[in-house]
Amino acid sequence: MGATYDPIKYMPKSLDELKKLKKLEPLVVHKLRTPLTTIRMYSEALLTDEHITDPTVKDYLKEIHDASLRMGDVLTILDPTTDQNK
């Protein structure tokens, strides 16, 4: 007769892995948020720089800035320390 699958046997391993991921999550969010903040700040500064007048460059900067804001929103959702996730 074949062996039967026992989900209880594998549960502690899964819970342990889940605990490890929960500990890793804030670190990953922080490590991504730090450079993302730099990208957002520099793109804002360049967008408001009166010496940059080329419309194509402005469009690229706007795309970079908007993408950084969207990525920031995703990090806020993933961040277990924000009020949104409590």
Backbone as JSON Lines, residues from 0, in Angstrom:
{"i":0,"aa":"M","n":[0.84,-1.17,0.0],"ca":[0.0,0.0,0.0],"c":[0.89,1.24,0.0]}
{"i":1,"aa":"G","n":[0.48,2.3,-0.7],"ca":[1.27,3.52,-0.81],"c":[1.19,4.37,0.44]}
{"i":2,"aa":"A","n":[2.19,5.22,0.59],"ca":[2.23,6.13,1.74],"c":[1.17,7.21,1.58]}
{"i":3,"aa":"T","n":[0.6,7.6,2.69],"ca":[-0.42,8.66,2.66],"c":[0.23,9.99,3.0]}
{"i":4,"aa":"Y","n":[-0.35,11.04,2.49],"ca":[0.14,12.4,2.74],"c":[-0.4,12.88,4.08]}
{"i":5,"aa":"D","n":[0.47,13.3,4.94],"ca":[0.08,13.8,6.26],"c":[0.43,15.29,6.35]}
{"i":6,"aa":"P","n":[-0.57,16.18,6.15],"ca":[-0.28,17.62,6.16],"c":[0.24,18.12,7.5]}
{"i":7,"aa":"I","n":[-0.16,17.46,8.59],"ca":[0.3,17.86,9.92],"c":[1.82,17.69,10.03]}
{"i":8,"aa":"K","n":[2.34,16.67,9.39],"ca":[3.78,16.4,9.42],"c":[4.57,17.58,8.85]}
{"i":9,"aa":"Y","n":[4.01,18.25,7.87],"ca":[4.72,19.34,7.2],"c":[4.38,20.72,7.77]}
{"i":10,"aa":"M","n":[3.4,20.81,8.61],"ca":[2.96,22.1,9.12],"c":[4.04,22.84,9.91]}
{"i":11,"aa":"P","n":[4.73,22.22,10.86],"ca":[5.74,22.99,11.6],"c":[6.8,23.6,10.69]}
{"i":12,"aa":"K","n":[7.21,22.88,9.68],"ca":[8.19,23.42,8.75],"c":[7.61,24.64,8.03]}
{"i":13,"aa":"S","n":[6.38,24.55,7.62],"ca":[5.75,25.67,6.94],"c":[5.6,26.86,7.87]}
{"i":14,"aa":"L","n":[5.22,26.63,9.12],"ca":[5.09,27.72,10.08],"c":[6.44,28.36,10.37]}
{"i":15,"aa":"D","n":[7.48,27.53,10.46],"ca":[8.82,28.05,10.68],"c":[9.26,28.93,9.5]}
{"i":16,"aa":"E","n":[8.98,28.46,8.3],"ca":[9.32,29.25,7.12],"c":[8.53,30.55,7.09]}
{"i":17,"aa":"L","n":[7.28,30.5,7.5],"ca":[6.44,31.69,7.55],"c":[7.0,32.7,8.56]}
{"i":18,"aa":"K","n":[7.44,32.21,9.7],"ca":[8.03,33.09,10.71],"c":[9.29,33.75,10.18]}
{"i":19,"aa":"K","n":[10.11,32.99,9.46],"ca":[11.33,33.55,8.88],"c":[11.0,34.64,7.86]}
{"i":20,"aa":"L","n":[10.0,34.4,7.05],"ca":[9.59,35.4,6.06],"c":[9.07,36.65,6.73]}
{"i":21,"aa":"K","n":[8.31,36.48,7.81],"ca":[7.77,37.64,8.54],"c":[8.9,38.49,9.13]}
{"i":22,"aa":"K","n":[9.98,37.84,9.56],"ca":[11.13,38.58,10.09],"c":[11.89,39.29,8.97]}
{"i":23,"aa":"L","n":[11.92,38.68,7.8],"ca":[12.66,39.22,6.67],"c":[11.92,40.39,6.01]}
{"i":24,"aa":"E","n":[10.61,40.36,6.06],"ca":[9.78,41.34,5.36],"c":[10.13,42.8,5.69]}
{"i":25,"aa":"P","n":[10.22,43.2,6.96],"ca":[10.55,44.6,7.24],"c":[11.93,45.0,6.72]}
{"i":26,"aa":"L","n":[12.87,44.08,6.78],"ca":[14.22,44.37,6.29],"c":[14.21,44.62,4.78]}
{"i":27,"aa":"V","n":[13.5,43.77,4.06],"ca":[13.42,43.93,2.6],"c":[12.73,45.24,2.25]}
{"i":28,"aa":"V","n":[11.64,45.54,2.93],"ca":[10.92,46.8,2.67],"c":[11.84,47.98,2.92]}
{"i":29,"aa":"H","n":[12.58,47.95,4.02],"ca":[13.5,49.05,4.34],"c":[14.6,49.17,3.29]}
{"i":30,"aa":"K","n":[15.18,48.04,2.9],"ca":[16.27,48.05,1.92],"c":[15.79,48.56,0.56]}
{"i":31,"aa":"L","n":[14.54,48.36,0.22],"ca":[13.99,48.88,-1.04],"c":[13.55,50.33,-0.9]}
{"i":32,"aa":"R","n":[13.0,50.68,0.24],"ca":[12.48,52.04,0.43],"c":[13.6,53.09,0.41]}
{"i":33,"aa":"T","n":[14.75,52.78,0.96],"ca":[15.84,53.75,1.05],"c":[16.3,54.23,-0.33]}
{"i":34,"aa":"P","n":[16.68,53.35,-1.25],"ca":[17.07,53.86,-2.57],"c":[15.89,54.44,-3.35]}
{"i":35,"aa":"L","n":[14.71,53.91,-3.11],"ca":[13.53,54.44,-3.79],"c":[13.27,55.89,-3.38]}
{"i":36,"aa":"T","n":[13.47,56.2,-2.12],"ca":[13.31,57.57,-1.65],"c":[14.31,58.49,-2.33]}
{"i":37,"aa":"T","n":[15.52,58.02,-2.51],"ca":[16.54,58.81,-3.21],"c":[16.12,59.07,-4.65]}
{"i":38,"aa":"I","n":[15.62,58.05,-5.32],"ca":[15.16,58.21,-6.71],"c":[14.02,59.22,-6.76]}
{"i":39,"aa":"R","n":[13.07,59.11,-5.84],"ca":[11.94,60.03,-5.82],"c":[12.4,61.46,-5.58]}
{"i":40,"aa":"M","n":[13.29,61.66,-4.62],"ca":[13.74,63.01,-4.3],"c":[14.52,63.64,-5.45]}
{"i":41,"aa":"Y","n":[15.43,62.88,-6.06],"ca":[16.19,63.43,-7.19],"c":[15.3,63.71,-8.39]}
{"i":42,"aa":"S","n":[14.34,62.83,-8.64],"ca":[13.45,63.08,-9.78],"c":[12.59,64.32,-9.53]}
{"i":43,"aa":"E","n":[12.15,64.53,-8.3],"ca":[11.41,65.76,-7.97],"c":[12.28,66.99,-8.18]}
{"i":44,"aa":"A","n":[13.52,66.92,-7.71],"ca":[14.43,68.06,-7.86],"c":[14.68,68.36,-9.34]}
{"i":45,"aa":"L","n":[14.89,67.33,-10.13],"ca":[15.15,67.54,-11.55],"c":[13.9,68.04,-12.29]}
{"i":46,"aa":"L","n":[12.73,67.57,-11.87],"ca":[11.49,68.03,-12.5],"c":[11.26,69.53,-12.28]}
{"i":47,"aa":"T","n":[11.7,70.04,-11.16],"ca":[11.49,71.45,-10.86],"c":[12.69,72.32,-11.25]}
{"i":48,"aa":"D","n":[13.74,71.7,-11.79],"ca":[14.93,72.46,-12.21],"c":[14.59,73.27,-13.46]}
{"i":49,"aa":"E","n":[14.7,74.58,-13.35],"ca":[14.34,75.46,-14.47],"c":[15.34,75.37,-15.62]}
{"i":50,"aa":"H","n":[16.5,74.77,-15.4],"ca":[17.49,74.63,-16.46],"c":[17.19,73.44,-17.37]}
{"i":51,"aa":"I","n":[16.35,72.56,-16.92],"ca":[15.96,71.41,-17.74],"c":[14.67,71.79,-18.46]}
{"i":52,"aa":"T","n":[14.81,72.04,-19.75],"ca":[13.66,72.52,-20.53],"c":[13.22,71.55,-21.62]}
{"i":53,"aa":"D","n":[14.02,70.57,-21.92],"ca":[13.68,69.61,-22.98],"c":[12.44,68.83,-22.56]}
{"i":54,"aa":"P","n":[11.36,68.91,-23.36],"ca":[10.11,68.21,-22.99],"c":[10.27,66.69,-22.89]}
{"i":55,"aa":"T","n":[11.13,66.12,-23.72],"ca":[11.34,64.67,-23.66],"c":[11.99,64.28,-22.33]}
{"i":56,"aa":"V","n":[12.97,65.07,-21.92],"ca":[13.64,64.81,-20.64],"c":[12.64,64.97,-19.5]}
{"i":57,"aa":"K","n":[11.8,66.0,-19.58],"ca":[10.78,66.21,-18.54],"c":[9.82,65.02,-18.47]}
{"i":58,"aa":"D","n":[9.43,64.51,-19.65],"ca":[8.54,63.34,-19.69],"c":[9.2,62.13,-19.03]}
{"i":59,"aa":"Y","n":[10.48,61.9,-19.33],"ca":[11.19,60.78,-18.73],"c":[11.27,60.94,-17.21]}
{"i":60,"aa":"L","n":[11.58,62.15,-16.77],"ca":[11.66,62.41,-15.33],"c":[10.31,62.19,-14.65]}
{"i":61,"aa":"K","n":[9.24,62.61,-15.32],"ca":[7.9,62.42,-14.76],"c":[7.58,60.93,-14.64]}
{"i":62,"aa":"E","n":[7.96,60.16,-15.67],"ca":[7.74,58.7,-15.62],"c":[8.51,58.08,-14.45]}
{"i":63,"aa":"I","n":[9.76,58.5,-14.28],"ca":[10.57,57.98,-13.17],"c":[9.93,58.33,-11.84]}
{"i":64,"aa":"H","n":[9.52,59.57,-11.71],"ca":[8.91,60.03,-10.46],"c":[7.6,59.28,-10.17]}
{"i":65,"aa":"D","n":[6.75,59.18,-11.17],"ca":[5.47,58.49,-10.99],"c":[5.67,57.01,-10.63]}
{"i":66,"aa":"A","n":[6.65,56.38,-11.29],"ca":[6.93,54.97,-10.99],"c":[7.44,54.82,-9.56]}
{"i":67,"aa":"S","n":[8.25,55.77,-9.11],"ca":[8.76,55.69,-7.74],"c":[7.62,55.84,-6.73]}
{"i":68,"aa":"L","n":[6.64,56.67,-7.04],"ca":[5.48,56.81,-6.15],"c":[4.66,55.53,-6.1]}
{"i":69,"aa":"R","n":[4.47,54.9,-7.26],"ca":[3.71,53.64,-7.3],"c":[4.44,52.55,-6.52]}
{"i":70,"aa":"M","n":[5.76,52.48,-6.7],"ca":[6.53,51.48,-5.96],"c":[6.47,51.75,-4.46]}
{"i":71,"aa":"G","n":[6.48,53.02,-4.08],"ca":[6.34,53.38,-2.67],"c":[5.01,52.92,-2.1]}
{"i":72,"aa":"D","n":[3.96,53.03,-2.91],"ca":[2.64,52.55,-2.48],"c":[2.66,51.05,-2.23]}
{"i":73,"aa":"V","n":[3.33,50.31,-3.1],"ca":[3.43,48.86,-2.94],"c":[4.2,48.53,-1.66]}
{"i":74,"aa":"L","n":[5.29,49.25,-1.41],"ca":[6.07,49.01,-0.2],"c":[5.26,49.32,1.06]}
{"i":75,"aa":"T","n":[4.42,50.34,0.99],"ca":[3.57,50.67,2.13],"c":[2.6,49.52,2.42]}
{"i":76,"aa":"I","n":[2.07,48.92,1.38],"ca":[1.17,47.78,1.55],"c":[1.93,46.59,2.16]}
{"i":77,"aa":"L","n":[3.16,46.38,1.71],"ca":[3.95,45.24,2.18],"c":[4.55,45.46,3.56]}
{"i":78,"aa":"D","n":[4.7,46.71,3.97],"ca":[5.38,47.02,5.23],"c":[4.49,46.65,6.42]}
{"i":79,"aa":"P","n":[4.93,45.68,7.22],"ca":[4.1,45.25,8.35],"c":[4.07,46.26,9.49]}
{"i":80,"aa":"T","n":[4.9,47.29,9.43],"ca":[4.94,48.27,10.51],"c":[4.05,49.48,10.27]}
{"i":81,"aa":"T","n":[3.41,49.57,9.11],"ca":[2.54,50.72,8.84],"c":[1.17,50.51,9.47]}
{"i":82,"aa":"D","n":[0.51,51.61,9.78],"ca":[-0.84,51.55,10.36],"c":[-1.81,50.82,9.45]}
{"i":83,"aa":"Q","n":[-1.57,50.91,8.14],"ca":[-2.46,50.28,7.17],"c":[-2.52,48.77,7.36]}
{"i":84,"aa":"N","n":[-1.46,48.18,7.88],"ca":[-1.38,46.73,8.0],"c":[-1.58,46.22,9.42]}
{"i":85,"aa":"K","n":[-2.02,47.08,10.31],"ca":[-2.24,46.64,11.71],"c":[-3.67,46.31,11.95]}
